[in-house]
């Protein structure tokens, strides 16, 4: 297979990091930029990373997908609050065999995009990374950085495997995983920590350092695991919650993406991270009372924050 042509839609802390790693390894990568467009065109894209800093002095940056070439692989790093924009952003980038990878948080993302584009090849990108973009053209990668790819509707396995190889050759720890299981595994961490850091105005280390909130985080994790099990995903159990707690204990003090969105007065990704999985669990007969309370607190906070 010839070298793949990549496009990144949503060049933020996550999409920007993986796109920059691919470009730094010699892959052809085209970046859709918004607020950073002029800055990056003039000064490049800088990554400060725990694995080694690097800069892309010349970046193929665009302000519109209409100006971008068609891509073999599109990495979507948009906030899911902007998911509706994909209806117009994606079509100029697609050819008959393009694979779109949604590197986003939540449940139900692929199902919605598939409804808009019935024949599109889709995969989930589950990023395990502490990364933030707080300055123009500058991504700060604090720790971790692996990504799991779950095939949702891509029938071209050669293409899917080629993407995995490109990620690995770029120094990214990438693995193929079961789609549904991977989405719910990610939710075990995301649902407790994203919302709790906002509701209590804190970071991950303080949540786990206090016995009361540590127990609450664990109970919330078990609600997610109970929902996943009810939906037929049986490879996630109590030991996974314990593993996530231990992993977070070992992390640097961290503000998840939802806390950063709150701090910068941006809309929070409540629908796909909370409302959608809670609804799916309810349909399977499983209540999620702690997380539903958190969801409603977040809806109140969000309505007054921007």
N, C-alpha and C positions, 0 to 999 in steps of 0.2 A: 504493500500500500504506500502511495506517495505521502510526503509530509502533509500533515493536516493544517488547515487554515482555521485559526481560532478567532472568535469575537467575544468580547466581554461587555455585557450590558449591566451596568451598575458597578462602576469602578470605585468601590469603597474599601472598607477594611478587609473584606473577605474576597470579593471578586477581584479587586485590585491586587491583593496579595498573590492569589493563585495565577492570575494572568501575568503578573510581573515575573513570577518564578518561571513560568513557561517561556516568556520572552527572553529572560536572562539566559536560558538554556539554548537559545537559538531558534525557537519556534516562531512562526509568523503569527502575531497576535495584534488584533485591532481593538482599540478601546473606545467605548462610548463614554464621553465625559459630560458632566453637567457644570457644576460651579467651578471645577478645577480646570476646565478646558484650556483657557488662555495661559494659565500658570504652567501647566504641564507641557503645552506646545513650546513654551519659551525655555523652561528650566528642567524638563524631564520629570521622571517619577522616582522617588527615593523610598527605599525600604530599610528601616532600622529593625534588624532581626536578631533574636537570640541565637540564630544559626549562622549569623554573619551578615553584615550590612552590604547593600549594593544599590547602585543607581542605574536607571535606564536613561541615558542622556537624550536619546531621540526616541520618541514614542509615536506610534501610529494612532493619534487621537482624533476624535471626531465629535462634533456637537449634535449630529443627527445620524440615525441609522440609514437614512436615504443616501448618504454619501459614502457608506461603508461597502466593501465588497461582500459578496455572498460567502458564507462560512461553512466549513464542514462541521464545526462544533461551536455552539454558542453557550457560554457560561453566563448564567443569569445570577447576578448578585444584588439585584434590586431588593429593597425592603418590600415585604409582602403587602404593605399598605398601598404600594404603587402597582400591584399586580395587574390592575385593569389596563395599564399602559402597554402591556405586552401585546395587546391586540393590534396596536399600530407599530410598535417598535420591532417586533419580530419579522413580519413579512418581508421587508427588504433584505434580510440576512439569509433567508432560507432558499435552499435548492431542494431537489427531490429526496436527497438522502441526508439532510442536516440532522445532527443530534443536538437537542437542547437539554442542558443539564441545569436544573434549578438548585443552586446552592443557597437555599433559603431555609428559614426555620418554620416548622409547623406541620400540620396534618391537612391533607386535602388539596395541596397546591397543584400536583400533577393532574389530578382529576379535573380541576377547573380549566387548566390550560388545554388539556386534551379535548374538553368540550368545545373550546373555541377553535382548535385546530385538530380535527378528528384524525388526520393521517400523519400527524407529526410524531417523530421518534423522540421520546422523553426519558430522562433519567433523573434521579435525585442525587444531589451532592450533599453529603452530611459532613460538615466541616467540624473538626475538633481542634479549636484554635483560640488563643487569646490574642486578639488583634484589634486595633483601633485606628481610625484616621481622624485626627483632630486638627491637623494643619493642611493647607493646600498642597497637593502633590506629595504627601508624606504619610506613609503607612508605618505604624509602630507594631511590630510583631513581638509579643511578650514571651509566649511559650506555646508548646504543642505545635500543631500545624498539619496533622494528618487529615485525610479525607476519604470517606467511604462512598462508593458509587453504587446505587441501587437501580437496576434496570426496570423501568416502568413499562415502556412500549417500544423499545428499540429491537427490531428484528435482525439488524446487521451486527452480528457478534464480532466480526472482524474489526469493524469501526470501534465498537465499544472497547475491545481489548487494546486497540491501538491508542485510545485515549488513556487508558490505564498505564500503558508503557510510557507515553509521553510525560505523564505526571511523575512517574517513578524516576525517569531519566533526568527530570528537572529537580530532583532532590526532594520530592514530595512523597510522603508515605501514603500510598493510595491502594485501596483494596476493593474488590467487588463483594457486595453483600446482598442479602435478601432485602428487597425494597421495603415491604411493609414492616418487617422486623426492625430495620434500620431507622425508619421514621419514628417509630414508637420508642426505640432505645434513646434516640436523641431527645424525645419529649420528656423522658424520665429526669433529665437534668434541666432542660429548658423551662418546663412548666413551674417547678418550684423557684428556681434561682432568678429567672428574669423578672417575674412579678414581685417577688419578695424584696429584692434590692430596691425596687421602686417604692413599694408600699411602706417600707420601713426606712427608706433613705439611707442605705448602707451598702456594704460590699460583701462578697462571698465569705471572706474569712471571719467577719464579725457575726454573720448568721450562724456559722458552725461553731464559733467560739462561745456562744451563749447556750446553755443547756435547753432552755425553753424553745428557742427558734431552731436549734439543731434537731430536736424531736419533731417539730412541726415540718421541717424540710423532709425528714425521713418519712413521715406519715403521708405527705403529699406525693413523694416518689412512689410509695406503695399504692396510692390511688391510681397513678398512671399505669403501674404494672398490672393492677387488677383489671383495668379497662383493656389493656393489650391482650391479656389472657382471655377475657370474655370475647374478644374479637378474633380468637383463634391463633394468636401469636403466643406460642407456649415456651419459647426459648429465652424468656426474660423472667427472672424470679427475684426473690429477696436478696440473693447474693450480688445481683447486679446493682441494686440500690446501695449496698454496702461498698461496692467497688467505686461507685460514683462519689460517695461521701469521702472515701479515702483519697480519691484523685483530687477532689476539691480542697481537701485539707492540705495537700501538697502543692497546690497552685499558689502563684503570687496573688495577693489581694486583688480582686477583679470586679469590675463593673460590667455586667453583661450588656448586650446590645440594647435591650429595652431600657436599661438604666441610662445609657448614653443618649438614647432618643428622648427620654424624659428630660435629662439635663439640658439638651439643646433645643427643647420645646418643639420636637418633631412628633407626629402621630406615632403611637405605639402599635406594635404588631399583635393586637389582642385577638383578632378574628381567627387567624390560622394557628396561633400558639395556644389559645384557650377555648374560644367559642366553638370552633369546629371539632376538636377532639372531645370536648365535654358533650357535644351533641351526639357524636358517634358512640360514645360510651353509654349515654342515656338510651339511645336506640337499641343497644345491646343489653339493656336492663341493669346497667352498672352506674350508680350515682357517684359523683365526685364532689362531695359537699365542701371540702376545704378549698379545692381549686375553683369551684364555682363561686365561693365567697370572694376569693382573691380576684377572679375575673371581674366581678361586679365592682369591687373596690377600684380596680384599674380603669374600668369604664368611667367611673366618677372622676378619678384623677385626670384621665386623658381629656375629658370634656372641658376641664378648666385650665389646661396646660398649653394650649396653642390657639 
